[in-house]
Amino acid sequence: MADIDFVKHDQGGVNARILAKETKADFRRVEAASLKIKASFASAEGKRLFIRYFNTFQLGIHFISVISRTRLNHDDVSKVEVLIRSQMDKVAEDLNKAIDGAEALFHANGITSTATYDTVPLDLEVGVLSSSSRRYLEILGKLDQLMPLLQTLEIHEIITQQAVDVERAALKRKVRDVANGARNLATRLRREMNALDARRPASEAGSAGDVERSQSGETPPADDAAASLLLEADAGQGVAGADDIAPSPSPEADAVPVDPA
């Protein structure tokens, strides 16, 4: 007997709606080359977090690593980069542990197949500007990989829906906070650059004295500010983004729906 399809399936409308709701990131001032990497996201969480936060992270880390180095102390900028990398490493470790834990439950309970999505995957070629951006893209991929594993375990009643919701929300917050933290730190460095401009005499505009004043300690140390801002990001209290660094996420970004709209 031939298969009878009595369900209407998504033909790409979900992805179109997700993309339509988001403001396009402005990369017109970014002159760096990018490595084109193919990426695919199947879960609702992976799609939305990628669309809302990947470019936010890219623009923030580009400002920190490239633009701020033209004016600020290189050692201070490096400390900011180390903080962001440390945060990403911790999030990646948490996601790896969650994936390993889910796979162990699969094995212990004889589960051999994973739940799949009937919506069309979001397949795209991503322009990656830096190694930090590549790492963040990998983190988003890990989150996308974990989501159907958790759904499968809930379907088999190995874990409860409440446990799935708690773990999903915690991991999404950590992934989101990486991007928000980078944006906040970029904002702080921009403010330091603006303060440096305000302090120097107009006759010295364009001189090489910026680097000397930064190295002499006139510019506030970036590492203390960075640590403070990362803590604020973890608590959901990050400062507002600066112009030309990265657009703030949409108001609904703090509550990524489980099912596609």
N, C-alpha and C positions, 0 to 999 in steps of 0.2 A: 504493500500500500504506500502510495506516495505521501511524503510529508506534507502536512497541511499547516500553513503559516497563518494563524489567526490573531497575531499580535502585530501592531504597527511598531516598527523599529525606527530609532533615530537615524537620520540621514545626514547628520552634520549640523542640525539646527541648534543643538546644545552648545557646541563650540562657538557657533556664530553669536549666540546670545551672550556667552561669557565675554567674548572679545568686544562686543558692542558696548558693554557696560564700562569698560576700562578706558581711561585717558591714555593716549599714546605718549610714550616717554620721548623727550626731546633730546636727541643725540646730535643735533646740528653743530654743537661746539666741541664734540669729541672727535679728534683727528687721529686717534690711535688705530692701528690695524687690529682686526679681530679674526680669530680662528673660527671657521664655520663648522659647527658640530650638530649632527642630527640628534634630535631629542623627541621622545614620545611620552605622553602622559595619558593614562587611561582612567584614573580615579578622579572623582569630583574634586577631592582635596588637592591632588597634585596639579590639576589643571589651573585651579583658581589661585593657589599659592604661587605657581610659576608666573602667571599673567600679572598678578598684583605686586610681586616682590622681587622678581629676578632683576628687572631693569632698575628698580630702586636701589638694589644692592650694587649693581654694576656702576651706576652713576656715582654713588657714594664712594665706593672704593677707588674709582678712577680719580675723583677729586682728591682723595687722601694721598694716593700713591704717586700721582703725576703732578697735579696742579699745585697742591700745597708745598711740594718739595721745591718749587721754584722760589719760594719766599721764606719758608720756615726752616728751622733746624732739622736736618735730615735724621738725626738720632731720635728726636721727639716723634717724628712721623713714623719711624720704624717701630717705636714702642706701641703706637696706635695700631699699626698693622699686626704686630704680634698679638695684641689683645683680641683683635677680630679673628685671627687664625685660631687662637686658643679656644674661642667660643665656638667656632665652626667644628673644630676637632671634637669638642665635647658633645655637640649635637650629633655629629656623625657616629660617635661611639654609642650614644644612646639609641640611635636608629638601628645600628648593627646588632646591639643586644636584643632589641625588640624583635627584629627579623629572626635572629637565631632562636629566641624563645618561642616564637610562633612556629617555626619549622620543627622544633623539638616536640611541641604539642601535636603537630601533624603526625610525626613518626610514632609517638607514644599511643596515639588513638587510631592508628591505621588509616589516616586520611591520605588519599593519593591524588586528589584533584582539587584545584583552587577555583573559587568563584571568579567568574569573568564578567565583564561589563558589556551590555548590549548597546551602549552609546558609542559613537565613533571616537577613536582616540584622537588626541590633539597631537598631530605630527608636524614638526616644523624644524627648520634649520636655524640654529641659534648662533649669533655672532658673539663669541666669547672674547672679552678684552684682556683678561689677565688670569693668572693661575688661581687667584682668589675667587674670581667669577666661575672658573671651571669647578672648583671645589663646591661652591654653593649650588651649581647646577647638579652635581653628583648627590648632594644632600636632598635636593628636591626629588631626584630620581629614587632615592632610597625610601623617602616618604611614600611616593607613588607605589613602590613595590610592596610596602607593608600593608597598605589599606585593604587590598583584597584578601590578604592572609587573615587579618583580624575579622573581616566579614565572614570568611569561611568558618572560622572557629566559633563565631556566634551562631551561624546557621546550624552547626552540629551540636550546639549547646555545650561546647567545651568551656567557653567563657560566657559571661552574661553580657547583655546589651549595655548595661550600665558600666561594666568594666571596659568594654570597647570604647564607649563614649569618653570615659575619663582618660584613657591612654591616647586616644586620637586627639583630644583637645590639648593635652599637655605637649605632645610632640609638634602639633601645628603651631602652638605658641612659641616653642623654642626655635623652630625654623623661621617664623615671622620675625622674632626678636633679633636674629642675625642681621636681617636687612634693615630693620629699624635702627639697630645699633650703629651700623655703618653710616646711615644717613645722619644720625645725630652727631656722630664724631666728625663727619665732614662739615656739618653746620658749625661745630665748635672751632674747627681749624679755619673756616672762612671768617668767623668773627675775630680770631686772632690776627689774621691777615689784614682785616679792615682796621683793627685797633692799631696795628703797626703803621699803616698808612696815615692814620689820624695823628700819631705821635711825631712822625718825622716832619721836618721843615719842608716847605714846598720846593725850596731850592735843591733838596736832595732827591726829589722825585726821579725815579729811574736809575738811581745810583746803586752801586754794589753794597751799600751800607746795610741793606736789609739783612743779609746773611750774617754780617758781623754782629748786629744788634741782637739777632736771634741767638747766636752762639754765646754771647756775653750774658744771656739770661734775661734780657729785657722782655722777651716773649714768655708768657706763663708756660710752665712745663706741660706738654700735651699728655704725658702718661697719666698724671693724676686726674686730669679732666676726663681722659678716656675711660679710666676705671669707673669714675663716678657716673658717666653717661651710660656705660654698659649696664651698670646696676639699675639705673633708671629704666633702661629699655626692658630689662628682665621683669621689672615691676609694672610695666605698661605705662610709664610716666615719661616717655621720651619727649625732648623738646621739639618744637616745630621745625620742619625742614627749611633750608635756605633756598633762595632763588638760584636756578641753574645748577643745583646739585642733584636733586631727585624729587619727583613729584610725590606728595603725600598720598598714601593709599586711599582708596575710596572709603566712605563711611562704613560700608558693610564689610570691610576687610577683616575686622576683628571677629566676625562670626561667619566662618566659611561653612556654607551648608553642606551636609553630608551627601544629599542627593542633588543632581543637576537641576537647575531651575527649569 
